[in-house]
Amino acid sequence: MPGCSNNRVISLVYPFCFLILLLYLFSACASSRNIYNKLSDTEYTSSDYRIILERWTRKGSIHKGLRTELLITATYKAEEFRRAYTEEYTRVYMLSSTQNANMRDDQIEAAEDYDDFLVSIYTQEKEWDDFSERDSLWKVYLIKDGQFRIEPLEIRKVKKSRTLSESFYPFISPWSSIYIFRFKKKDCPQASKSVELVLTSAPGSTILKWDL
């Protein structure tokens, strides 16, 4: 009978179409998963940059009993770090040779005049996060060679941006505040073999040291 024949054809076609649809969805999901894995397994910054970043980065903390009251991570922007950062930024954003040269010159000039630190602060105590305020709870010093104490020329709180992203500074988190601590190099009469960044207050203090 014609009707029965048509029903038989439809009954055979539907499972076949459903199977094709399942295979297509599975293939699409697998493809998406492979792309995701490729992106997630790829480091945004180069290994050479990360090695130098680690070399010039120090961590400290202040505790009250078993509770951590403050976490600090600071990168000393020494000339070696500034050069590495310039090259990495150039690579990532594909700067022209002229742009690269201008950025490098600016960084080297800053390294000659200033001791700069990029500082990430995390604390649950909001009143502790006031380093840039005139009446801050904190005193900040730079000690060179264990004897020359220099007060900061500037402490500036900065917004997170593409130049201060977690890709270039992995220790930056959504919960941390970012500061630039700047000291004049001319305030120290001689070249230094070590620098210590001191953060001190009534609740506690921490010292981060770099050997040069």
N, C-alpha and C positions, 0 to 999 in steps of 0.2 A: 504494500500500500504506500502511496506517495507520502502521506503524513508521517507514517512510522519511519520511512527512510530519512526524511528530513530531521526527525527527532534524534535518530541514531547518529547522524553527521554532527549535529549540534553537541550531543553528549560527548563526542570524541574531540571536537574542536575546543571546547571550554577548558578541559584539563590541560591541553597542549598550550593554550594561550596563557593560562595561569602559571604553568611551569616556566615559560619564557619570561613572564613578568618577574617571577621570583629570582631567576638567574640575573636579570638586568639589575634588580635592586641590590642583590648580593655583590655584583661586580662594582656598582656605584659606591656601596659602603666600603668595600675593600680598597677601592681607589682613593676615597676620601681619607681612610685610615692611614694609608701609606703616605699620603701628602702630609697629614698631621704629624706622623712620626718623623718624617724627614725634617719638617720645620722645627719640631720640639727637640730633636737630637742635634741640631746645628747650633754651634756657639756663635753668638752675634759678633763678639770681639775675638781677635786673634790670640793665640797662646803666648806670643811674644809680649803683647801688651799686658796680658793678665799677670805674667811673671813680674814685670816691672811694677805694675800696680801693687802687687802683694809686697814687693820689696820695700816700697815707700809708704805702706799702710800699717798703722798700729791700732790696737784696741785696748780699752780700759773700762772700768766699771766701779761703781760705788754701791756697797751693800749695807743693809741694815738687818742684822741677824741673818736669816736665810733668804731674805727678800732682796732682790736686785732693784735698787732705787734709780740708777742711771746707767745707761750704756753709751759709750762714746767710741766712735771709729773715726780716725783722722788719716788723711793722706797728705804727706808733706810734698809740696809741689816743687821738688828739686828740679834742676835743669834736665837731668836724665828722664824724669817722669814727664816733664813738659814736652820734651822732644817725642817721646813715645806716644803721648796723648795726641799731639799734632799729627803724627803719621797715621795713627789709628782713625782719628776723625776724618782725615783726608781720604783714607781708604773707604770708610763706611759711606761718606757722603760724596765721594768721587769729585773732590775739589780739583780745580785746575792747578797747574804748577805755580801760577802767580798767586792764587789764593793760599796755597800751601806755604809759599815763601813768606807771604805777609803774616800768616798766622804764626809761623815758626819764629819770625823776627820779633813779634809782639811777645811771645812766650819767653824767649831768651832775654829780652830786655826786662821783663817783669822778674825773671829769676835773678838777674844781676842786682836789682834794686830792693827786692822784698823776699822775706820768708813767708810764703803763703801756705795755709793749711785749709783743705776742704774737710769740714767736720760734720759728721752725722751724730745727732743727739737723740736718744730715746729715753723718755721718762714718763711715768704715769702721774707725776706731780707737776701740774701745769705751772705752778709758780716757780719751778726750777728751770723752766724753759724760757729764760729771760736774758740770755747772754748778751744780746745787743742793746739792752736797756741801760740807760744812764745810771740807774740805781740798782743794777743787777745784784742778785744774791751772790754772784761768783766774782772771783778775781782770776784773771788769766795772765800768765807770764810765759815768756820763752827764756830758757836758761841755756847759755852756750858754754861748753867746756866746763860745766859745773860751777861757774863763777859769775858770768856776766848775765844779769837779769834784765830783760827788756819787756816793757809794757807794750800792749798792742797798739798799733797805729789806728786800726779799725777792726771792729767785729760787726759783720753784716749778715743778717739773715736773708737767705736767697730762696726764690721759688724754684721748684723742680721744673726742669725744662729738658729739651733734647740733649743739651750739652751736659746736663747733670742727671742723666737718666740712669736707671738701674743697669742698663747695658754697659755703660762706661764705668759706673761705680756700683757694683753689685750689692754693696752693703746699704745702699739707700733703700728705704722701704716706705710704704704709704704712711707709716706711723712715726717716722723720724722727721726731725727738723734739720735743715741744712744751713750751715754757717760758713762764711769765709773769715778766718782769723789772719790778719795781716800785720807783719812786723817789719820795720825798716832795717835793712841790713847795715846801713851806715851808723846805726846806733851801737854797733859792736866794733871795736877797734881792730880786730884781726880775723883772719879766716878761722873757721871753727872745725873741730874734729867730732863734735857731738852737739845735738840740740835736744832739749827736753821741753815738751809742752805741758804746762802745769795748769790744772783747773782745781781751784780750791775754794771752799766755803765752809760755813759752820756745820752743815750736814756731813761733810766729808771731802776728800780730795783724791785726785788720780794724776799720775804722771806718765806720759808717753815719751819714749826715748828713741832717737835715731842716731846711729853711728855713721859718720860721714867719711 
